Amino acid sequence: MSQFSSQRMAGSKTKKSGNGKKKVKFRDKRRSETGNYFAATKLSEKNVNVRVRKRGGVTGTRLKNAGMVNLLTKDGYKKVKIKGVMESRDNSNFARQNIITKGTLINTDLGKAIVTNRPGREGSVNAKLID
């Protein structure tokens, strides 16, 4: 996946407008408007962060592999090991592939938890314990 390949998020070119007329494309999408690729955060033994360049030269971190989670319990936050991915609301195949996204149900040492942040954007996994 090259840095210059096209990652386009746009509507259909043949979609009709309200009056039945076919929409005409105003202009092509610029390189600064293209989105990034999906950072599939996979389950592993330890956390692996990758630094990425964002718009304006700002750098951010993406979590490529996750092994630990910041788990919110009644006593506060605890750093706990992730045992496995149980189910994902985004895609049913993500649970089989051990991909962690926001809203994913994971199994930890302290019990079941739900992921509350976006690990592909923030560089860590935060979750809250489910009773």
N, C-alpha and C positions, 0 to 999 in steps of 0.2 A: 504494500500500500504506500504509494508515493505521496509526498507532501503536496504535489501539484495535481494529483488525480481528482476527478470531480466527485464531490459528495454533495449532491443537490437535494434540497428539500423544497419542492415546489408542487403546485397543483397541476392538474391535467390541462394540457393545451387545448383540448377539444371540448372543454366544459362550456355549457351554454350559460349565457347571462339571463337576467330576469325577463327580458323581452324576447327571448328566443334567438337572439343573434349570437354567432360564435365569437368567443373572446379572442382578441388578437394580443400577442405577447408584446409588451411595451419595450422591454430590453432584456438582455441576458443577465444572469446573476454574476456579480463580480467575485473575485477571489476572496476579498475580505468578508463577503457575506456567506461563504460556504461554511457548513458545519464540520465538526470533527467526527472521527470514527468512534464507534461504540467501544468504550473501555470495559471489556468483559472481565470483571474482577473475579478471579477463580480462587477456590479454596486450596490452601497449601499449608506447609509447616510454619512458615514465618511470613511477615508482611514484607512486600517489595513495592516501593514507591518509584515512580518515574516522573521526572521533571519535564513539563511541556511548556512551550511558548504560547502565550495567549495574545489577544489583540492589544496593541500598543506596547509590545515588548515585555509585558508583565509575565512572570513565570508562575506556574501553579503545579500542583502535584496530582498525579493519578495513582490510584492503588491498583496494581496489576494482580498481585497475589495477596490473599488475606489469611492470616492464621490466628490473630487475636482480635477481640472485640471489646470496646468500652461499654460495659453492660450496666444499665441503670437498675439498681435494686432499691429496696426500702431503706437500706443503710447508706446509699450513695452509689457512686460509680466504682466499678471493679473491672480490672483487666483480666479477661477470661479467655481460654482457648476455645476455638470453634471446633465442634465435633463433626458436623455435617449440615448440608442444606436439605430441609424437609420439603418445602414447597415455595413457589414463586408466583406472585400474582401477575407479573408481566408476561411470562411465557412458561408453559408447563415443561418445556425441554430444559430450561435453565436449572431446574432442580436436579435433573439427571446429569447435567454437565457441570454441576457445582459452581454455578455463576451466581454471585451475590449482587443484588440491586436493592433499591429502596422498596420496603414492604415485603421482603423475603423473610420467610419463617426459617430460623436456623436453630440447631440443637447445640447447646453449650454445656460446660461442666456443671453449671448451676440449674439448667433446665432449658425449656423452650423460650425463644426470644424473637422479637420482630425488629428488623432493621429500620431505623428512623431517619437515616441520612443517605446521601448518594455517594457511595465510596469511589466511584469512577471519577467524580469531580472534586472530592474533598481530601482524599488521601488517607482516610481512616474509616473504620466501621463503628458506628454507634448503634446501640440497640437497647430496647427495654424488655425486661423480664415479663413473661406472661404467666399468670397463676395457674 
